[in-house]
Every structure is written in structure tokens, then in C-alpha cells.
């Protein structure tokens, strides 16, 4: 069976190798081969017969999606070996991401991966280009096409790493109902379920119309840190290289409160726990901090024991598309996709610093007894660091509404195939506080009147005080934000002349888009009605962009086909309606791409491409004013000695975000070369080498770099005034910078082998990505020094894995199919961490060697009838726990890295599907 005879067979096979247990049913393949028709493939604007092309496009069919065991779009996409560097939902534990999940091809970055819905852009989740995969209606997806090569010459800005195109169902008749239940086997914590109903009526060819509608509901329960031994504490004893250590990531904001004292004279500030000094130990949920020194004797709170490492969420999504044949050759359509994602993240009780009057009873009873006479005579100011445990965990509910509307037409006019559409798309967020936050007025009143004691033990408040606490809780909206896309696009293609290899085709197109980003903080936040909460930034920004492109496919001989594409993009300056000014300048660029497909024999294909890319900075990267962005992930010593601005001891410092209107657009050069070899229908092997180099890459200087070398990064240190106490301290700024360059290189590979036995068909799949380079110049380093995150927790706070592999065996025996899948991710060098060596009783810096992570999955499918099936499976069959990691970024989970290992552990699922 030859390569050129198949409609995307290699791409299907590549997807099969990527997805757990996907096998091609011979009858389905033959049916595909018989339907020779012109289609538009992701990565090209030209409609043509689908063959193995010059660009590496992976396809995931409906059967492949089902066999993956994925319960949502993020699970499906993020499990592909080619995906690294994405955002997961669990990082909502400790951020305001709202459960946003993303895709990132080849670890190049989510901001460089373009996500399309039915070939068109959708509204991003913020002011940039990153798409929240939760907005994709999974029950409406017919297939997914993944272009793992740059495509800026066709799609414009943001497609440097590649394109993921979710192609929705069309022309379906009849209905499908499906339900899935998923539960960890150790307990029901984290169980989930989903149900969906899809129905279509009419046939475009016979009835001249089709309408399809799909609705799906998902719910998933939370998992607490204490439900998992590997995540239950921030005070972790462990052994490494024959030594015993303790990793202490507890927080100096605790209950009962710690005290910080600043002095008028030359003596350094001091901090201490009155409870520790009085009793010689720390109370429940606290430890004597291993960061204590001569000037700090604090207790630290085990915040990790109170968080939910997997947030609770539910989702409703609806999709409908109506298509009518206006003529025999032209169809018009209307597409509507709606979704609401409701997620509640629960993290440790809020931090509540407060001022202590030196004439108050709090000072006399909890501060003065622990000061020397010299200190007591020199006191300048006193404050307490309190954790509002009696108010409960901080519960933030985020409602994300994604609305997408397209009105369009496609078809044939003479020799031209065309498509055009009007798009309105919006991603809207409402963030609400639903527990754990105190009202400023009530909290300050309770302090002033001594109605509550911040130095009491957990549960030690009086009944009257508990009533006051209950009445002081804030519940309400914190902010609303929306990103809106309005656009129009048109493209057309036709045969233009004949070459020895066949007809040459040209494609032409243009698009116009206007992006708007608006965020409105609630009045309660602006008016400081929520204790120790800074108001989110207020924004109202917009900008326009347009692009023109052309593409030519030229079969110069029967064996050789060349493709060429060029594009011009112009992205306007930002209109900042709140500041009443224009920020930045118009940014424009021309990009191009050339590719070739050479087939010297029927069983061999060689292909390659070279191109350039372009990406404009996001609106917030350019125009964001200075706003509070929480606190550092780790505790730090004072970055620059200053009696007023230094916090006592080793503690967390505030972070500030701001834009940089001097940012330059990012530009890339990239190439790929690959081959396919298919000597028979029973064996296929292929690989694609890719290389992407980005100039003027935009990134941020990490807190680790800033606090490890505050002199070098002095310009990124400013001050922050606490709204609760009025005290001013050092804070780090985090503006985006053109860090210099990024360079990523690797190989995507796959192998499929089949054998037919008398009892059934056995299919073996192997697919993976071998990363050769993941290098970048150090952010903020003007010397241009390079660093790498390859198998190493780098300066970008992430790891680039050299090996990500998935292999599976599938046995099809008629109505029954069984698949066993192995997922592999190699080990790496962890983040640097300060730990206590129990042998020497001293703190030291170490980097753990995190072992490889291997899991096994099983799935069985039984066809009850031709229209009814049951699938059952077990993920993480051997119940492999995440390996120990001492990283301190990307969420409030401690003891493991949720980006690289699954906290769900062994999970059983069952799915029923019925078609009617």
C-alpha cells in the first residue's frame, strides 16, 4: 500500500501512536480511501486531495480521542509527547488563573502555539494570544489536527511553534448520548463525571441543510493535600545521598501571630513568636522555622496542609451549527459555541499583617516581655504577622464564560474554492471571593476593641468572637475581565497552471481582527473593603491587526512538490481608554515559508521546510500599569540593607507587575526535515527534525534570579505599602523584557507495527519527542549569557524534558478491544532549595535528582451492539506517586510538581455510548 494513495493515513497513524491504544480498523481505512475529495488541511489555505504533505500534521480522530481516556480537551492535548511547557488547571491553587489550561508545542511556549476552532481564531484568555482549552466544547469535536511546525506565513502572529485546530462535527444525522464516570481507586476524592447529548438532522446533499447541536455537562470534585501523603505538608523530611534533611517551605505568617519590631537606632530589626519564646515550641500546624537566625525566632505555618491540590470544577458547554446550501456550490453557515467553566480554588487562610500600638495591651502582653531593655527603649514600630485561620481557607470562585459566533460561507465559484467568515468571540471572567476573607472595617474594629486576640491558639477565640468572625467575612466579586475578538477573514484557492507533476495551486487570503481587553475591579476591592487585599488593575485596551497572505503549491515532478507562502502582518498601537493615550507603535512584519515533499519511491517520503515567524507583544506586556501581583513563592532575606524597607527575618516579599512599552516584536527562524517509510500496511516509521530560534524573545526575570543577585537586578526592586498596616517594604517588579534569544531543537518520531492473528489484530505504537536543545539567554542579563532548562529546572522555573514517550499495545478481537499503554518522562535536576542537614544542623543548598516518571494505563472497549459500546479503563495502573520535588513555583502544592506528575494516582473510569 503506497503513501500517496492514502488520505492522511500517516497522520492518522501518528496520532494513533501518540494516543493510548489507538488502532486503525481496516474497514474504516478503506472507507476513507474511497472518499477522494478536496479538503483543507491545517497548515495550508489550499483545498486539495489529502495526501501525506510537506508539513508534519498529526490527526486525532474521534476513535483516537475516545481511546485516549481523556475526559477533557486539556487531558487530550497535554498528554501528547510533542507538548511541553503548558499551563495546567492545578496552578489555580495559589494564582488567579481561574483554572486556565493551555497547549504548548515543543516547549517553545503557550504564547507561541496558535489554537483554532474550526480553522478560525477564538478569543484568548487574557490580553495576549493564549487560549483556554476549557473553552473548547469536547463533545462537538470531530477530530483534532496538530501542525508541529511554524505557520506564521499563513496564520500570522502567535503561530511560531505550530497550530492546533479543533475541527467540529458537521453534517451529522441522528444522535449520540454518552456518559463517563471517573474515580480514584484509593478514595472518592477527586471523582468526576460527564454526560453529553449530540443530535444532527438533515443532509447537505439530499436535504440541502444540516443542523447539529451538542450539549455536555462535567463535574469534578476537589482533592485536598491531606488526601495524598506526598502533598500533605510543607515541612518535609527526606534522605538524599546518605544524608537526612528537612525541607521547610512553611510560612512565617502564622497563628498565633509572629511579631516584627523595627528600631530607631542602629540595631537590626527583630522578629519572634511570643508563643515559641513562652512555651519553647510551636503550636499545632506550625514549626520552628528553619530560616530562623539571631534576629528571628519565628514559628511558621504549614500552609500546604490546608490547600486543595486539585480544585473543584464544573463545566457546561453547548455547540450548534446550521448549514444551508444556498446554491449547488455554495453553503452558508452559522456556528455558535458557548461554555461556562465554574472553578473554586481553596488555599491556605489569608495573611493579615497588623500594626501593634506600643501603648496597647497586645504590646504589653505579647511584645514587651520578650524585648531587652535596650530594645524596648528603642522601638520605632511593631507589627504582627497573622494567619486568619478562624475565617477558613481562601476560597476563590472563577466563572469563565466563553462565547463564540461565526457567520460564514464556503464553496466553489468557477475555478475558485473559497471560504469567508465574520467572527465575534469573547472570553469573560468573574472572580469571586466566597470564603476566608475578612472585611477591613470589621477586622480593624475587632483589633481596636480587643474583641479578638491574634495571639490566641487555633480555636481559642471566645464564642462571642466566633460570631463576630462569621459576620465579618467578605463574600462578593473581586474583578470582572473580558477579552473580545471581532474579525473577518476570507481566502480562496484554485489551480493556475500545469507542471509535470500535476496542477499548481495558488491560495490568497486576508484577515482583519480587533482585540479588546477590559478588566474592572469591584468597588469593594478599590475601596479597600477586603482586609489585606490589593485591588486588581483596571484596564480598557484595544488594538487592530490585519494580514495578507499568499501560498503556492507546485508539483514540479511526479516525485517532487514545492510549497511557498508569504504573509504581511500589521498590528496597531494600543488604545488605552483609561489612561487616554496610545501606547507603543504600529508593528509590522513580512514572513515566509518554503517547503518540499520528495517521494523517490512509493514507500518512502522525504520532506522539509524553512520559514520565518513573527509575534507582537500582548497588550498588557506593553501597557500594563504598576499593579500588585501577590507575594514571592519563596522566603528571602532582605535584598538590599535598609532599616525601613527590610522585613525582619527571612520572609516573603511582595511582587508588582507592569508593562514595558519599549518591547520589540519577537521574530523567529525555523526549519524541519523528516521522512516516512512504509514498506507495507503492517509497518510504518517516521521522524521529523525541527529547529526554532527566536530573537528578541519576551520573558520575565524570575524571583530566584532577582533575590540571588539583587545588585545586578536593582532596577527590578521597588517598594510596596501594605494596605493593612501602612508599612512600606521592598518589593520585586516583574516587567517583561526582550531577553535575547531562545533556541529549541528536537525530533518527533513514531512507529506503528501490525500483525494479524487468527484470534485478532495486534497493533504496536511507539511515539515520542526527543528534545536536543532548550536554551535561552538569561532574562535581564545584558552580557547575553546562555542557559538551558534541558533536564534541569532552569531560570524560567520549568523543566524541558529530553524524552517524552508513549507506547502501546492494542489487541482487537472483534467486539472486544484491549489496550495497554506506557507513558514515560525522564528524570531531571530539580530546583535549588535551602534545606536543613540534620547531621550538621546547618542549612545548605541542594538540587535533587528527580527520577523518571512512568505510568501504565489500560483500556477495554466492548461493542454491545453496532450502536452501543462500553469503555472501561484504569489510568496509572500501578498507582505510581509523583516523585519528590522541592520546586517553589507554579501553585501552592508542595512536595511534588503537578505539571509533571498526576496527583490523581490510580483512577478507574467507565464510559457508555449509544447512537440512535
N, C-alpha and C positions, 0 to 999 in steps of 0.2 A: 504494500500500500504506500503510495508516494506522498510526499509532503504537500505538493501543490494541489492534490485532489481534495484535500480536507478543508472544511470550513472551521478554521480556528482550532483544529484538533490539538496542536501542540499547546496552545494557550489553555485549552481545557485541561490537558494533561498536566501542565504546570500547576494549575490551580488544584488539580487532584492531588498532586504531590504535596502541595502546601497544606491542604485541608485534611483533617483526620479521616482516613479510611475512604476517601472518595474513589470510586471505581466507575469506569465507563461501561454501560450496558450496551452490548453490541448493537442491538436493535435501535437504540437511541442514536448511536453514531451514524448508522446507515440512513436513518431518517434525516439527520442533519445534512448529510452529504447530498441527499436528493433535492434539498431546498436551495438550489443555487440562485441567489438573488443579491441585489446590491444593498449593502448595509454601510453605515457609518461607524468606523472603529475609533475608539478613544485614541487620540494622538494624530488624527487626520481629519480634515474637513471634507474629504472627497469620498463620495459613495462609490463603492466598488464591491466586487465579489470578495468575500472574506477569505484570505489565504494567510499563510504564515508570512508576516511582514518584516520590514526592516527595523522595527522598533519592538522591544520586549513588552508585550501586553499579556498580563495574567488575567484569566477569567474565572470567576466563581459562579457556577450555575446554581439553580435552586436546589438541586440534589446535593451539590457540594456544600452549600450553606447548611442544609439540614444535617448532613453527616458530620459537620464540624462540631456539633453540640453547642454552638454559640447561642446564647439566649438574647443577645442584643447586638447591634451593629458594632459597637466598640470591641466586644469579645471576639467577633469575627475578624475584624481588620487587625487588631493589635496582636493577634496570635500568629500572623504571617511572619515567616523568618525575615522578610525584607523590611519589616517595621521595627524601628528603634527610635527612642527619643521623644515619645509621645507623652501626653498627659493622661493620667488615669483618674477615675472618679474618687478614689480613696484620698487623694490630696485635698479634697474638700474638708477633711479633718484638720483644720488649722489654717485655712485660707478662705477667701471669698469667691472661689472658683464656681460655686454652685453645682459642683458635680460635672463640670465641663470635661469632656473626653475628646481626644483628638487623634489624628494619624500623622505619622512622620516616616517618610520613606528613607531608608538607608542612614538613619541617624543624622540626617542633614538638618532636620528641624521641622516642627509642625507648621511654622510660618512659611516654609518653602514648599509645602505639599498642598496642591490645589484639590479641593473636594467639589465635585459637581453632582447635581441631582438631575438626571435625565439630560446630561450634556450641558447644563446651564449652572451658573454660579448661584449660590444661595447666600443669605445674609450671614456674615460672620458673628462670632460670639462677643466681639469687642470692636475696637476701632481699627483693627488690622485685618488680617485675612484668615485667621484660624477658625475652622468650622467645628461646631459642637456636634459630634456624631450622634448625640442623643436626639437631634432634630430630624434624623433620617427615619422614616416610617418602615421598619424592617419587614412587616407583613406585606408591604407593597412592592418589595424589591424582587425583580425577576432575575437579575444577575448583577455582578459587580465586575467592572473592568479596571485593571490597575496598570497604568503605564509607569514602569520603573525607570524612566529616562526623562530628562528635562524636556519641557514643552513650551517654553516661553515664546517661541517663534509662532506658535498657534494660539495659545491661550493668554499670553501676556504675563504681567507681573504675578508672582507667587507660585509659578509652576516650575521652579528651578529643580526641585527634587523629583517631580513627577506629578501624576494626576490619578485620582481615584474617582471613578464615575459610577454612581449608583443608578442603574437603569431600571425603571419601574415597569410594572406589568402593563401589558396592553393587549387589546383585542381578546380578552379572556371571556369565555362564556361558561356559565354555571358558577357554582360556589365551592368554597373551601372553608371548613371550620377546623381550628387547631387549638390545642391546649397543652401546656407544658407545666410540670411541677418539678422543682429543683430543691434539694435539701442536703446540707452536710450530714454525714452519717454519724458524727460524734454527738450532735445535738440538733435541735431545730433552729438554733441561732443562725440567722442569715438565709433562711429558706426564702424561696421566691416562686412565683408562678406567673404565667401569662396566658391569655386567651385572645384569639383573633377570628374574625369573620371577613371573608372576601367574596364578592359576588360580581359577576360581569354579565352583561346582556348585549345582544346584537353582534353582528359580524360585518366588518367593514366591506368585505367583498360582496356578500349576499344582501345584507340589510342596509348597507351604506352608513352605518353608525355603530358605535360601540361605547358603552359606558361601564366603567368599573369603579367599585368602591371597596375600601378596606378599612376596618377598624381593629385596633389592638389595645389591650389593657395589660400593663405589667405592674407587679408589686414585688418589692424585696425588703426583707427585714434587716435590721442592723446586727452587727457583731461588736460586742464590747471587747476592750483589750483584755479584760479579765476572763473572757471566754477562751483565750488562747495563751498557753504557757509561754510562748516565745514573745508575747507582746504585753504581758501583764504589768510590767514595772519599768520605770526609768532608772532604777538602781540595780544594775545587772552584774552579778559575779560571774566570772568566766576564767578559763585557763587558755594559755597560749604559749607555745614553745617552752613548756615545763614550768611556767610561772603562773601564779594566781593573781587575778586582777579584779578590780571593781570599776565598771563604767558608770559614772554618776552624771545623768543628764536631768536630774531633778531641778526644780525651780526655786530660787530664793524668795519668791513671793508665796507666802505660806499662811497657815493658820495653826496656832496663834501667830500673830504678826511678828515679823522681824522689825528691827529699829535701825535707822541710819542717822548718824549725828555728824554734822559739819561744824567746824570750829573757826573762831575768829583769827586765831594765831597761826603759827606755822605747823602745828601738829596735824597729821593726816586725819582725814575723816575715818570714822569707825562705824561698824555695823555689828549687830548681835541679836540673838534670840533671847529675850528675857526668860522664856520657858527653859531653854537649854542651860543658861547660866544658873538658874534657880534649882533645876532638878538633875542636871548632869546628863540628860539625854533628851531626845526629841520625841514628841507625841506620835500617835498613830498617823500613818500616811506621810510621815516626814522622816528625814535622816539628817544627821550632822553632815553638812555639806563638805565634800572632799575638796572644794575650792577654797575652804577657809584658810586664813593666814593670820598674821599677827594683828591685823586690824579688822578682821571679820570673823565672827563666831556665830554663823547663822545655822538655822535649821532650813532644810529645803524640802519642798513639797513634791510628792510623787504624782505629778500631773498625769503621767501616762496611764496610770491605773484607772483613771476616770473617763477616758475618751472612748468613743466608738470608732474602731479602726475601719469598719465598713459602714457607710451611712445608710440610713433608711431612705427608700425612694419609691416612687410610683410614677407611672407614665401612661398617658392616653394619647393615641395618635390616630389620625384619620386621613385617608387619601382618597381622592376621586379624580377621574379623568374621563372626559367626554370627548369623543372624536366623531366628526361627521365628514363624509365625503362631499365636498362642495361640487366637485366635478369628478370625472373618472380618474383624473391625475392629481388632484389637489385635495388634501384633507385639512380641515381646521380643527383645533382642539382647545380645550380649557383644562388646566391642571390645577388642583388645589391640594396642598399638603399642610396639615395642621397637627401640632403636637403640644402637649403640656407635660413638662417634667417637674415633679414636685419632690424635692430632696431636703431632708433635715439632717444637718450635721451637728453632733454633740461633742463638745470638747470640754476641757477642764474648766472649773469655775473661774469667774472673771478675776483679773488682777485689780486691786483697789488701793493704790497708794493714798496716803492721807497725811496731812500735816498735824503735828503734835505741839500744842502750845506749852511753853515751858512753865506756865502758871497753872496748868491743868492737873487733875487727878491722874490722868493717863501718864503724864510725865513723872509725877511724884512716885507713882506705884510701879511703873514698868521701865523707866529710863534712868532716873537719878540714882537708884540703889546700885547700878552697875557702872557708874562713872567714877573715875578717880577725882579727888578734889580739884586737881588742875584742870581736868576735862570739864567738870561741872562749872567751873568759873569762866570757861572759855567758849561755851556753847553759842553757836550762831543760829542754827536751825535744826529741827528734828522732824523726821517723817517716819511713817510706818509703811511696811510692805505687807499687804493683807490679801488673802485669797477668800473670796465670798462663797465659801463652801455651803453655808446655810441657805444661800439663794439658789443652789443647784447648778448643774452644768450649763455652760453657754450653749443654747440651742438656737441655731440659725436655720430658718426655713427659706429655701430659694425656689421661687416659682419661675420657670423658664417657658415662655410661650413662643413657639416658632411657627410662623405663618408664611406660606409660600404660594404665590399665584402666578401662573403663566398663561397667557393667551397667545396662540401661535398658529402657524400653518406650515406645512411641508408638502413636497410633491415634485412634479415634473412640469416644466413649461418649455416645450420644444425639446431641445437637446440638454437643457439645464436641469439638474436636480437642485432643489433649494430648501432652505429652512429659515424661518424667522420667528421671533417671539418678543412679546412685551413681558417683562418680569417685575413683580413687586414682591419683595421678600423682607421679613422683619424677624429679628431675634430680640425678644423683650424679657427683661429680668426684674423681678421684685424680690428684694432680700428683706426678710422679716426676722426680728428677734422674738422668739416665742418662749424663752425661759432663760434664767440665770443672770439677767442684767438688772441692775438697780437704778431707780430714778435718782437723779442728782440731788434734788431738793430734799427728798425724804431721807436719803442716805446721810447727807450732811447734817440734817436735823437730828438724826439718831446719834451721830457722833457728838454734836454740840451739846446735846442734853444728856449724854451718857446713858441713853436708852439701850444701847447695845455695846458690848465690850469686845473690841477686836483682838484682845489678848486672851479671850476665853477659848477653851478646847472645842473641838467639833462637837456639836450637840449640847454645848454648855450654856447656851442662851436661855433666858427665862421664857416661860410660856407667853408672857406679855410681849417680849421681844420677838418671839417667833411670829406672833400675829402682826407686829409692825413690819417684819421682813416680808411676810406674804403680801401685805398691802403696798409694799414699796417696789415690787417687781415691775419692770417695764416690759410690755408686750406691744409690738407695733412695727411699722415699716421703718427700715433704715434707709433704703435707697430704691430708686427705680432707674433702670437704664434700658436703652433700646438702640439697636443698630438697624438701619433701614437701607435697603438696596432698591433702587429704581433703575431699570435698564431696558435697552432694546438691542437686539442683535439680528444679523442677517448674514447668511452665507450661501454660496451656490457653487456647483462644480459641473464640469462637462468634459467630454472628450474633445481634444483640439486638433490633434494630428496623429498620424500612424507612424510608428517606428518598427524596426524589425521584430521587436519582441511583442508588439501589440499597440493598442491605442494609448497615447499620452493623455493624462487628465490634468486639468487645472482647477484649482479652488480659489475663490475670492471671498472675503468677508470683512465685516466691520461690526464694532460694538461700541455702545456708549453706556456708561454707568454713573450714577450719582450715589455716593455713600453719605449717610448722616449718622452721627453718633451723639446721643444725648443722655446725660445722667443727671438725675435730680435727687439730692439728699433730702430726707424727710426733715420737716421743721423741727422735730424732736432732736435730731442729730445736730442740726445747725445751731439750735438754741442751747446746746449742751445740757439737754434734759436727761441724757443717759450717762451715768457715772463712769468716768474714765474712758469714754468712747469719743474719738475724734470724728468729726463729720467727714464722710466720703467727699471726694472732689465733685464739683459741679461743672458739667461740660455741655456745650452745644456746638458741635463742629460738623462741617460738611465739606466735601470736595468732589470734583467731577473728574472723570477719566474717559478717554476714548482710545480705540485701537483700530488699525487697518492691517490686514494680513493677506498673503497670497501663498499658494502652495502648488507645486508641480510634481507629478509622478510620471517618470519617463522610463518605460521598459526598453532600454537601448538594445537588448537582445533577448532571446528566449531564456538566457541564464542570468542576465544582469538587469536589475531595476534600480534606478536612481530616484531619490526624492529630494526636493529642495523647498524650503519655506522661509519667508521673511515676514517681519512684523514691525510696525511702528506703534509705540505707545506714548501717550501724553497724559500725565497725571497732574492735575491742577494744584495750586496752593490751597491752603486750608482756610476756610472762612470760620473764624471763631466768633460766634454771635454774642457770647457772654462778655468777651474782652473787647468786642467791637474792633477787631483788627484782622488782618490777613497774615497768616504765619507761613513762613517758608516761601519757596518759589516753585514755579511750574517745573516738573521733572519729566524728561522725555528720553527715549532710547529706541534705537533700532536693534532688533535681534534677528538671528538667522539660524537655520539648521539644515545640514545636508546629511543624507543617509543613503545607504546602499544595501541591496539584497542580492546575493550571488548564490546560485544553485547549480554547482558544477555537475551534480548527479541527482537522480530522483530521490535519493535517500539522504542527501547532505545539503545543508543550507548554512551559508556564512553571511553575517550581517554586521553593519557598523554604522555609527553616526558621530557627527561632531556639530556642536552648536554653542550658542551664547544665550545668556539669560539676564533677566533684569527684575529687580524688586524695589519698590518705593517704600520708605519708612511709613509706619502706621501714623494715624492722626495723633494719637497720644504720645508716640515716640517723638514727634516733632513739637507738639503744642501743649502737653500737659503742664499745668502749673504745679508748684510745690505742694504736695499733699502728704498727710500721714499715711504710712503703709504698715502699721503694726510694729513688731519688735523683731530683733535678730533671733535666728533659730537657736543659737548657742549663747552661752555666757562668755563674757570677755572682760579682761582687765581694762582699765581706763586707757583709751587710745593715746591721749596727749595730756600730760600732767596739768591739772588746773584745779585749784581749790574749789571753785564754784561749779564747774561743768562736769567734774568727775563724779560718778556714782560710787559710793563706798563698796569695796569688795569686788568680787568677780561676778558680774551680773549681765542681764540682757540690756541692750540699748535700743532706742527707737530707730525706725527706718523711715526714710522720706523718699517718695517718688517724684520725678519731674521729667519734663521733656527736654529735647535738645534740638532746637530748630536749625542747627548747623549740620545735622546729619546729611550725609550724601547717600544717594541710592546705591544699593548693592548690585554688583554685576558678576556674572559667572561665565566660565568656560568649561565645557564638559564634553566627554566623548564616551562611546561604548563600542565594544566589539564582541561578537558572540557567534555561537554555532549551534546547529541542531543536527543530530544524527539519528536516523530511524531506519535501520536495516529491514525491519519487519513491523507488523502491527503489534508484535509481542514485546518490543523493546524500543525505548526512546531515551536519549540522553542529550543534555544541552547545558550550556553555560553562557553567561554574559558578563564580561568585564566592564565595569563602569568607573568613571573618574569625574569628580566635580570639584572645581576650585572656585571659591567665592572671594571676590575682592571687596574691600570696604564693608565687611560683614558687620551687622549690628548686633551688639550683645551688651551684657551688663557685668560690671565688676562685682564679684561675689563678696559677701561679708568676710569670708575667710581671708581673702587677699587684702582687704582693707584693714582689718584688725591685726593681721600678721605684719603689716608694713604701713602703719599709719602715716609715717613721714612721707613715703612715696605717694600715698593716696590722700594727702592732706586736703586737696581740693574737694574730696568727696565726704568730708566731715563738716557738719554744720551743727546747729543746736535745735532742741525741741523743748517746748514748755508744756509740762503736764497740765491738762485741763483740770485735774482733780486737786492738785496742790499748788499750782503756780510756779513750781520749781523748774529751773531750766538746766538741761544736761546736754552732753554730747549726743549727737545722732548721726547716723550714716545716710548719705544720699545715694540714690541708685538711678542715675540718668543713663539712658542708652548711649553707647559710643560706637563709632566705627572702629572696631577692634583691630582691623587689619585684614587678615585672610583666614579662610577655612579651607581645608583640603581633605576630602573623603574619597576613598577608593575601595573597591571590593568586587567580589564575584558572586552573582546569583547562579545557582545550579539546581538541576533536578534530574531525576532518573525514574523511569517507570518501566516495570517488567511485569509481564503477564504469562500465566500458564493455565491451560485448560485441562482439568482432570475429569474423570468420569463422574465424580460427585459434585463438581462445581468449578468455578473460576477463581484463581488466586491472583491477586494483584499486589505488587510491592511498590511503594512510593518512597522516594528519598528526595528531600528538597532542603535547601538551606542558603544562608548568606555567609560568605567568608569575607570579613572586613580586614582590609590590608592597611588602611590609613584612616585616622580620625584626628586630625591635627588642626591647630588654630593658634594664632598669635595671642599672647596673654592680654586680656582686656585691660586697657589703661596703661600698658607698658609701651612707652614711646620708643624703646630700643628695638621693637619688632621681634622679641624673643618668641620662639615657638614652643608649644607644649602639646601634650596628647592625652586623650581620655581612653585610649585603646587598652582594654582590660585593666583600667586604672580609674579610680574615682578622681576626676580631674577638677580643674579650676572652674569648670562650668557646672559643677555639682551633679555630674552624672557619669555613667559608665558607657562606653562604646564596646560592645561585645564582639570579639573576633569571630566566634562561632555561634550561630543560632540555627538549629537543625530540627527538622521534623521528619520522622519516618514512620511508615505504617504498613500493615499487612491486612488485606481485606479478603475474606472468603465469601463468595456469593454462591449460595446453593438454592437457586430458585427463589422461593418466597422469603427465605431467611438469609440475612447478611450479617456478618460479624467483622468488626474492625478492631485491631489493637494498634495504638499509636504511642510513639515515644517522642517526647519533647525535650530538647537539650539546649542548655545555655551554659557556656563555660564559666569557670571561676574568674575572680578578679581581685585586684588590690583595693581594699576599702579606703574610705575617707580617713584622714588623720584624726585621731581622737586623743584627748587627755584622759589617762586612766590612773588609778591608784595601784601601784605594785604592792601587794600585801606582804611580800618578803622584805622589801626595803622600807615600806610605809612612806614612800615618796610618789609624787605624781610624775608620770613620764608620757611622752608622745609615742604612739604606735600606729601602725596600719595593719589591720588584719588581712589575712589571705582568705577571702570568702570562697568556699568550694563551689564546684559546679552544681547546677540545679537541674535535676532530671525528674520528669514525671511520666507516668504511663496512664493512658486513657483507654477505655473500652466502650464500644457502642454496638448494639444489636438492633436490627430492623426486621420486622416481620410484616409481610403484606397479608393482612387478614383476608381482604378481597382486592379486586382491582382498584377499588375506590377508597379503601380504608387501610391504614397502616399504623403500627405502633413502633416507636423507637424507645429504647431504654439504654442508659449508659452510666458509666462511672468515670468521673474525672479525678485525676490524682489517685489512681487505684491503690498505690502503696502508702497513701497518707503521708507523703513527704512534707515535712515542715520547712518553712523558709529558713535559709541559713542565717546565722548571726551577722548583723551589720551594725556598725557604730556611726552610720551617717546621721546628720542632724538637719537635713533639708527635706523639702517635698512632703510636708504633712507633719502631724503631731504623733504619728506612730513611732515607737522606739523599739529597738532590738532587731528590726528587720527592715528591708527596703521594699515597700509594697509595689514599687514599679517593676521589680524584677522577680518577684515570687508571690504566689497567691495565698492569701490568708484564709481562704475558704476551706483548705485541706480537702480530704476526700469527700466528694459530692456525688450524690445519685440524682439522676433526672429521668423522667419519662415523658414522652410526647405522643399524643394521639392526633391523627389527621384523617379527616373524612371529606371526600369530594362528592358533590352532588350537582 
